[in-house]
């Protein structure tokens, strides 16, 4: 497990457990110029199997 994967793991566990994240946050992270934020958003979405997003 590389450092980035280790850093993302708590976010993926959190996403799987809560199944809730505001869509604007995920959208902001996915559109970010920061590759770490994009990776974090992708990891959360993949780990959760699709989030139940707040409306």
Gaussian input, Z-matrix of N, CA and C with variables (Angstrom, degrees):
# hf/3-21g

backbone

0 1
 N
 C     1     B1
 C     2     B2     1     A1
 N     3     B3     2     A2     1     D1
 C     4     B4     3     A3     2     D2
 C     5     B5     4     A4     3     D3
 N     6     B6     5     A5     4     D4
 C     7     B7     6     A6     5     D5
 C     8     B8     7     A7     6     D6
 N     9     B9     8     A8     7     D7
 C    10    B10     9     A9     8     D8
 C    11    B11    10    A10     9     D9
 N    12    B12    11    A11    10    D10
 C    13    B13    12    A12    11    D11
 C    14    B14    13    A13    12    D12
 N    15    B15    14    A14    13    D13
 C    16    B16    15    A15    14    D14
 C    17    B17    16    A16    15    D15
 N    18    B18    17    A17    16    D16
 C    19    B19    18    A18    17    D17
 C    20    B20    19    A19    18    D18
 N    21    B21    20    A20    19    D19
 C    22    B22    21    A21    20    D20
 C    23    B23    22    A22    21    D21
 N    24    B24    23    A23    22    D22
 C    25    B25    24    A24    23    D23
 C    26    B26    25    A25    24    D24
 N    27    B27    26    A26    25    D25
 C    28    B28    27    A27    26    D26
 C    29    B29    28    A28    27    D27
 N    30    B30    29    A29    28    D28
 C    31    B31    30    A30    29    D29
 C    32    B32    31    A31    30    D30
 N    33    B33    32    A32    31    D31
 C    34    B34    33    A33    32    D32
 C    35    B35    34    A34    33    D33
 N    36    B36    35    A35    34    D34
 C    37    B37    36    A36    35    D35
 C    38    B38    37    A37    36    D36
 N    39    B39    38    A38    37    D37
 C    40    B40    39    A39    38    D38
 C    41    B41    40    A40    39    D39
 N    42    B42    41    A41    40    D40
 C    43    B43    42    A42    41    D41
 C    44    B44    43    A43    42    D42
 N    45    B45    44    A44    43    D43
 C    46    B46    45    A45    44    D44
 C    47    B47    46    A46    45    D45
 N    48    B48    47    A47    46    D46
 C    49    B49    48    A48    47    D47
 C    50    B50    49    A49    48    D48
 N    51    B51    50    A50    49    D49
 C    52    B52    51    A51    50    D50
 C    53    B53    52    A52    51    D51
 N    54    B54    53    A53    52    D52
 C    55    B55    54    A54    53    D53
 C    56    B56    55    A55    54    D54
 N    57    B57    56    A56    55    D55
 C    58    B58    57    A57    56    D56
 C    59    B59    58    A58    57    D57
 N    60    B60    59    A59    58    D58
 C    61    B61    60    A60    59    D59
 C    62    B62    61    A61    60    D60
 N    63    B63    62    A62    61    D61
 C    64    B64    63    A63    62    D62
 C    65    B65    64    A64    63    D63
 N    66    B66    65    A65    64    D64
 C    67    B67    66    A66    65    D65
 C    68    B68    67    A67    66    D66
 N    69    B69    68    A68    67    D67
 C    70    B70    69    A69    68    D68
 C    71    B71    70    A70    69    D69
 N    72    B72    71    A71    70    D70
 C    73    B73    72    A72    71    D71
 C    74    B74    73    A73    72    D72
 N    75    B75    74    A74    73    D73
 C    76    B76    75    A75    74    D74
 C    77    B77    76    A76    75    D75
 N    78    B78    77    A77    76    D76
 C    79    B79    78    A78    77    D77
 C    80    B80    79    A79    78    D78
 N    81    B81    80    A80    79    D79
 C    82    B82    81    A81    80    D80
 C    83    B83    82    A82    81    D81
 N    84    B84    83    A83    82    D82
 C    85    B85    84    A84    83    D83
 C    86    B86    85    A85    84    D84
 N    87    B87    86    A86    85    D85
 C    88    B88    87    A87    86    D86
 C    89    B89    88    A88    87    D87
 N    90    B90    89    A89    88    D88
 C    91    B91    90    A90    89    D89
 C    92    B92    91    A91    90    D90
 N    93    B93    92    A92    91    D91
 C    94    B94    93    A93    92    D92
 C    95    B95    94    A94    93    D93
 N    96    B96    95    A95    94    D94
 C    97    B97    96    A96    95    D95
 C    98    B98    97    A97    96    D96
 N    99    B99    98    A98    97    D97
 C   100   B100    99    A99    98    D98
 C   101   B101   100   A100    99    D99
 N   102   B102   101   A101   100   D100
 C   103   B103   102   A102   101   D101
 C   104   B104   103   A103   102   D102
 N   105   B105   104   A104   103   D103
 C   106   B106   105   A105   104   D104
 C   107   B107   106   A106   105   D105
 N   108   B108   107   A107   106   D106
 C   109   B109   108   A108   107   D107
 C   110   B110   109   A109   108   D108
 N   111   B111   110   A110   109   D109
 C   112   B112   111   A111   110   D110
 C   113   B113   112   A112   111   D111
 N   114   B114   113   A113   112   D112
 C   115   B115   114   A114   113   D113
 C   116   B116   115   A115   114   D114
 N   117   B117   116   A116   115   D115
 C   118   B118   117   A117   116   D116
 C   119   B119   118   A118   117   D117
 N   120   B120   119   A119   118   D118
 C   121   B121   120   A120   119   D119
 C   122   B122   121   A121   120   D120
 N   123   B123   122   A122   121   D121
 C   124   B124   123   A123   122   D122
 C   125   B125   124   A124   123   D123
 N   126   B126   125   A125   124   D124
 C   127   B127   126   A126   125   D125
 C   128   B128   127   A127   126   D126
 N   129   B129   128   A128   127   D127
 C   130   B130   129   A129   128   D128
 C   131   B131   130   A130   129   D129
 N   132   B132   131   A131   130   D130
 C   133   B133   132   A132   131   D131
 C   134   B134   133   A133   132   D132
 N   135   B135   134   A134   133   D133
 C   136   B136   135   A135   134   D134
 C   137   B137   136   A136   135   D135
 N   138   B138   137   A137   136   D136
 C   139   B139   138   A138   137   D137
 C   140   B140   139   A139   138   D138
 N   141   B141   140   A140   139   D139
 C   142   B142   141   A141   140   D140
 C   143   B143   142   A142   141   D141
 N   144   B144   143   A143   142   D142
 C   145   B145   144   A144   143   D143
 C   146   B146   145   A145   144   D144
 N   147   B147   146   A146   145   D145
 C   148   B148   147   A147   146   D146
 C   149   B149   148   A148   147   D147
 N   150   B150   149   A149   148   D148
 C   151   B151   150   A150   149   D149
 C   152   B152   151   A151   150   D150
 N   153   B153   152   A152   151   D151
 C   154   B154   153   A153   152   D152
 C   155   B155   154   A154   153   D153
 N   156   B156   155   A155   154   D154
 C   157   B157   156   A156   155   D155
 C   158   B158   157   A157   156   D156
 N   159   B159   158   A158   157   D157
 C   160   B160   159   A159   158   D158
 C   161   B161   160   A160   159   D159
 N   162   B162   161   A161   160   D160
 C   163   B163   162   A162   161   D161
 C   164   B164   163   A163   162   D162

   B1=1.4499
   B2=1.5315
   B3=1.3161
   B4=1.4601
   B5=1.5349
   B6=1.3226
   B7=1.4713
   B8=1.5199
   B9=1.3356
   B10=1.4631
   B11=1.5292
   B12=1.3277
   B13=1.4632
   B14=1.5250
   B15=1.3167
   B16=1.4639
   B17=1.5246
   B18=1.3181
   B19=1.4600
   B20=1.5232
   B21=1.3265
   B22=1.4577
   B23=1.5263
   B24=1.3131
   B25=1.4607
   B26=1.5315
   B27=1.3404
   B28=1.4733
   B29=1.5279
   B30=1.3310
   B31=1.4601
   B32=1.5199
   B33=1.3369
   B34=1.4586
   B35=1.5283
   B36=1.3324
   B37=1.4683
   B38=1.5263
   B39=1.3222
   B40=1.4654
   B41=1.5263
   B42=1.3296
   B43=1.4592
   B44=1.5242
   B45=1.3115
   B46=1.4590
   B47=1.5313
   B48=1.3189
   B49=1.4635
   B50=1.5235
   B51=1.3152
   B52=1.4593
   B53=1.5161
   B54=1.3301
   B55=1.4651
   B56=1.5291
   B57=1.3126
   B58=1.4595
   B59=1.5224
   B60=1.3064
   B61=1.4540
   B62=1.5218
   B63=1.2926
   B64=1.4615
   B65=1.5275
   B66=1.3344
   B67=1.4680
   B68=1.5210
   B69=1.3253
   B70=1.4627
   B71=1.5254
   B72=1.3261
   B73=1.4628
   B74=1.5209
   B75=1.3288
   B76=1.4641
   B77=1.5221
   B78=1.3201
   B79=1.4646
   B80=1.5232
   B81=1.3206
   B82=1.4636
   B83=1.5226
   B84=1.3311
   B85=1.4643
   B86=1.5228
   B87=1.3385
   B88=1.4700
   B89=1.5304
   B90=1.3220
   B91=1.4644
   B92=1.5253
   B93=1.3057
   B94=1.4583
   B95=1.5293
   B96=1.3200
   B97=1.4664
   B98=1.5239
   B99=1.3208
   B100=1.4644
   B101=1.5305
   B102=1.3369
   B103=1.4648
   B104=1.5289
   B105=1.3359
   B106=1.4630
   B107=1.5264
   B108=1.3313
   B109=1.4741
   B110=1.5219
   B111=1.3323
   B112=1.4715
   B113=1.5238
   B114=1.3304
   B115=1.4650
   B116=1.5285
   B117=1.3310
   B118=1.4591
   B119=1.5316
   B120=1.3225
   B121=1.4616
   B122=1.5255
   B123=1.3200
   B124=1.4648
   B125=1.5259
   B126=1.3235
   B127=1.4635
   B128=1.5235
   B129=1.3191
   B130=1.4645
   B131=1.5220
   B132=1.3179
   B133=1.4596
   B134=1.5211
   B135=1.3215
   B136=1.4617
   B137=1.5268
   B138=1.3188
   B139=1.4641
   B140=1.5231
   B141=1.3095
   B142=1.4594
   B143=1.5178
   B144=1.3166
   B145=1.4562
   B146=1.5173
   B147=1.3096
   B148=1.4611
   B149=1.5166
   B150=1.2793
   B151=1.4583
   B152=1.5187
   B153=1.3192
   B154=1.4569
   B155=1.5251
   B156=1.2989
   B157=1.4622
   B158=1.5246
   B159=1.3175
   B160=1.4576
   B161=1.5138
   B162=1.3055
   B163=1.4674
   B164=1.5075
   A1=108.09
   A2=116.08
   A3=118.93
   A4=109.83
   A5=115.76
   A6=120.17
   A7=112.86
   A8=116.74
   A9=119.68
   A10=110.26
   A11=116.59
   A12=120.13
   A13=110.24
   A14=116.55
   A15=120.70
   A16=111.01
   A17=117.48
   A18=120.99
   A19=111.66
   A20=117.26
   A21=120.86
   A22=112.66
   A23=117.97
   A24=121.15
   A25=113.22
   A26=120.51
   A27=118.86
   A28=112.82
   A29=117.82
   A30=120.72
   A31=110.93
   A32=117.17
   A33=119.60
   A34=110.77
   A35=117.26
   A36=120.42
   A37=109.72
   A38=116.13
   A39=120.99
   A40=110.90
   A41=116.91
   A42=120.55
   A43=110.91
   A44=116.54
   A45=120.64
   A46=110.54
   A47=117.13
   A48=120.89
   A49=112.63
   A50=117.46
   A51=119.80
   A52=112.48
   A53=117.03
   A54=122.69
   A55=111.76
   A56=117.18
   A57=120.20
   A58=109.90
   A59=115.44
   A60=121.00
   A61=107.01
   A62=116.44
   A63=119.77
   A64=109.47
   A65=118.49
   A66=121.25
   A67=113.85
   A68=117.22
   A69=119.13
   A70=111.32
   A71=116.99
   A72=120.26
   A73=109.81
   A74=116.82
   A75=120.66
   A76=109.98
   A77=117.03
   A78=120.82
   A79=110.86
   A80=116.45
   A81=121.21
   A82=110.38
   A83=116.66
   A84=120.34
   A85=111.47
   A86=117.44
   A87=120.47
   A88=110.90
   A89=117.19
   A90=121.48
   A91=112.97
   A92=117.08
   A93=121.99
   A94=111.48
   A95=115.88
   A96=120.57
   A97=111.35
   A98=116.03
   A99=121.87
   A100=109.56
   A101=117.80
   A102=119.73
   A103=112.92
   A104=117.71
   A105=119.68
   A106=110.79
   A107=117.27
   A108=119.86
   A109=111.00
   A110=117.16
   A111=119.72
   A112=110.52
   A113=116.39
   A114=120.53
   A115=110.66
   A116=116.61
   A117=120.74
   A118=110.19
   A119=117.25
   A120=120.74
   A121=110.90
   A122=116.61
   A123=120.72
   A124=110.68
   A125=117.00
   A126=121.41
   A127=110.98
   A128=116.81
   A129=120.54
   A130=110.36
   A131=116.84
   A132=119.88
   A133=111.67
   A134=117.11
   A135=120.49
   A136=111.63
   A137=117.09
   A138=121.07
   A139=112.15
   A140=115.91
   A141=119.22
   A142=111.67
   A143=117.15
   A144=119.95
   A145=111.41
   A146=116.53
   A147=122.11
   A148=108.75
   A149=116.42
   A150=120.94
   A151=111.46
   A152=115.03
   A153=120.41
   A154=105.08
   A155=116.85
   A156=120.78
   A157=111.34
   A158=114.54
   A159=119.86
   A160=109.01
   A161=115.45
   A162=119.52
   A163=110.26
   D1=122.41
   D2=179.16
   D3=-80.47
   D4=172.99
   D5=-176.17
   D6=-60.87
   D7=-41.29
   D8=-177.93
   D9=-65.15
   D10=-43.04
   D11=178.41
   D12=-61.86
   D13=-40.88
   D14=178.76
   D15=-62.93
   D16=-38.25
   D17=179.07
   D18=-70.11
   D19=-33.03
   D20=-177.57
   D21=-79.79
   D22=-23.16
   D23=-174.98
   D24=-54.59
   D25=-46.75
   D26=178.82
   D27=-59.30
   D28=-35.31
   D29=178.83
   D30=-66.87
   D31=-40.17
   D32=-179.76
   D33=-68.43
   D34=-37.80
   D35=176.82
   D36=-64.86
   D37=-45.41
   D38=178.86
   D39=-59.20
   D40=-44.37
   D41=-178.99
   D42=-63.92
   D43=-41.83
   D44=179.94
   D45=-64.45
   D46=-38.71
   D47=-176.74
   D48=-76.77
   D49=-40.37
   D50=-175.44
   D51=-89.41
   D52=-34.29
   D53=-177.96
   D54=57.47
   D55=21.82
   D56=179.75
   D57=-136.50
   D58=131.90
   D59=173.87
   D60=-159.92
   D61=134.51
   D62=-177.58
   D63=-62.04
   D64=130.67
   D65=-176.41
   D66=-60.02
   D67=-29.17
   D68=179.41
   D69=-66.15
   D70=-31.66
   D71=178.41
   D72=-67.76
   D73=-49.92
   D74=179.19
   D75=-60.59
   D76=-44.02
   D77=179.67
   D78=-60.64
   D79=-44.15
   D80=179.24
   D81=-61.61
   D82=-44.70
   D83=180.00
   D84=-66.21
   D85=-40.45
   D86=-178.43
   D87=-66.39
   D88=-32.48
   D89=-178.21
   D90=-93.85
   D91=3.87
   D92=-177.80
   D93=-69.49
   D94=150.77
   D95=172.73
   D96=-78.44
   D97=-10.40
   D98=-179.09
   D99=-84.74
   D100=113.53
   D101=-177.71
   D102=-62.05
   D103=-27.92
   D104=177.95
   D105=-66.79
   D106=-42.75
   D107=178.64
   D108=-65.21
   D109=-40.36
   D110=176.88
   D111=-61.44
   D112=-43.39
   D113=179.22
   D114=-64.75
   D115=-38.37
   D116=179.38
   D117=-63.43
   D118=-45.82
   D119=179.43
   D120=-62.62
   D121=-44.45
   D122=179.65
   D123=-62.72
   D124=-42.96
   D125=179.80
   D126=-63.34
   D127=-43.05
   D128=179.16
   D129=-62.32
   D130=-46.32
   D131=-179.32
   D132=-63.89
   D133=-42.77
   D134=179.94
   D135=-67.61
   D136=-43.38
   D137=-176.39
   D138=-67.90
   D139=-31.86
   D140=-176.72
   D141=-85.27
   D142=-12.39
   D143=-176.84
   D144=70.57
   D145=24.66
   D146=-176.92
   D147=100.96
   D148=122.33
   D149=-175.48
   D150=-88.08
   D151=148.08
   D152=168.41
   D153=-83.57
   D154=101.63
   D155=-172.65
   D156=-84.46
   D157=143.52
   D158=175.44
   D159=-66.43
   D160=145.68
   D161=177.49
   D162=-103.96

